[in-house]
Amino acid sequence: MTAPTDRMPVLYLSHGAPPLADDATWTRQLAGWSADLPKPTSILIVSAHWEEAPLTIGATTTVPLVYDFWGFPEHYYRVRYGAPGAPELAAKVRRLLHSGPTPVHDAPDRGLDHGAYVPLVEMFPGADVPVLQVSMPSLDPQELYDLGRKLAPLRDEGVLIIGSGFFTHNLRAMQSVDGVNGAPPAWSTEFDHWGAQALTSGDIDAVLDFQHKAPGAQIAHPRTEHFAPLFVSLGAGGDAAAPRTVIDGYWYGLAKRSVQIG
């Protein structure tokens, strides 16, 4: 990875379940992506798997992992990722958000959930970049976009802001897909194609209003927590060029589209 530039890009990635580590194509894509990024001074990540209001700051010293999944083989619970904590970044987040209507909370024992550590293991395997996870305080698109705007100045200090979710996410409906490379269902491809076009054209208003604008939105996201981190990323991206797709395709029928802003 190269030295930090004046301003870090922002990412939204589809993070997959723990078995992502067994997918040679996807892990190679994530590793290749990170190799092309400037090396961050620290990473701030928002995951679909931590909703808590008001916004809550996770562990800042020793950063444990949260194995927030059930019924998987034992080896997935033995994964370790000993990234340093980021107390200085946490302090900056507090300063940027202190003027909001609600205070920032702390959960000093809350570690990285699988939406955070699963992709980080592939992208930054050396675990040598300090990491801070914060909660999603809402699922409201505009509120999350505004949150991203407030966090955007961190990019000028080498902080890599990552929203981690899944571009389509309906676990019940995916059960009909024939394996990891099975043909994706129409609701997933239609939503994915719409989202790709809206992002490429820079139509952020349409993306924020996806529940009314996107085809199959209620099937692609029966609950919106996996699309919601995208709004934080878009806000943090600010007036940068339109998001650029870095990874696309499908995994058990779910769109794994992942984008870079800036």
VENFEN-V221852 format. One record per helix or strand. SS is the DSSP state (hx for helix, st for strand). FROM is the first residue (numbers start at 1). LEN is the number of residues. If there is no record, write none. Layout:
ss->SS from->FROM len->LEN
ss->SS from->FROM len->LEN
This chain:
ss->st from->2 len->1
ss->st from->10 len->5
ss->hx from->18 len->5
ss->hx from->24 len->12
ss->st from->38 len->1
ss->st from->42 len->10
ss->st from->56 len->2
ss->st from->65 len->1
ss->hx from->74 len->5
ss->hx from->87 len->11
ss->st from->105 len->2
ss->st from->112 len->1
ss->hx from->114 len->10
ss->st from->130 len->7
ss->hx from->141 len->17
ss->st from->159 len->7
ss->hx from->173 len->4
ss->hx from->186 len->15
ss->hx from->204 len->5
ss->hx from->210 len->4
ss->hx from->217 len->4
ss->hx from->225 len->13
ss->st from->244 len->4
ss->st from->250 len->2
ss->st from->254 len->2
ss->st from->258 len->4
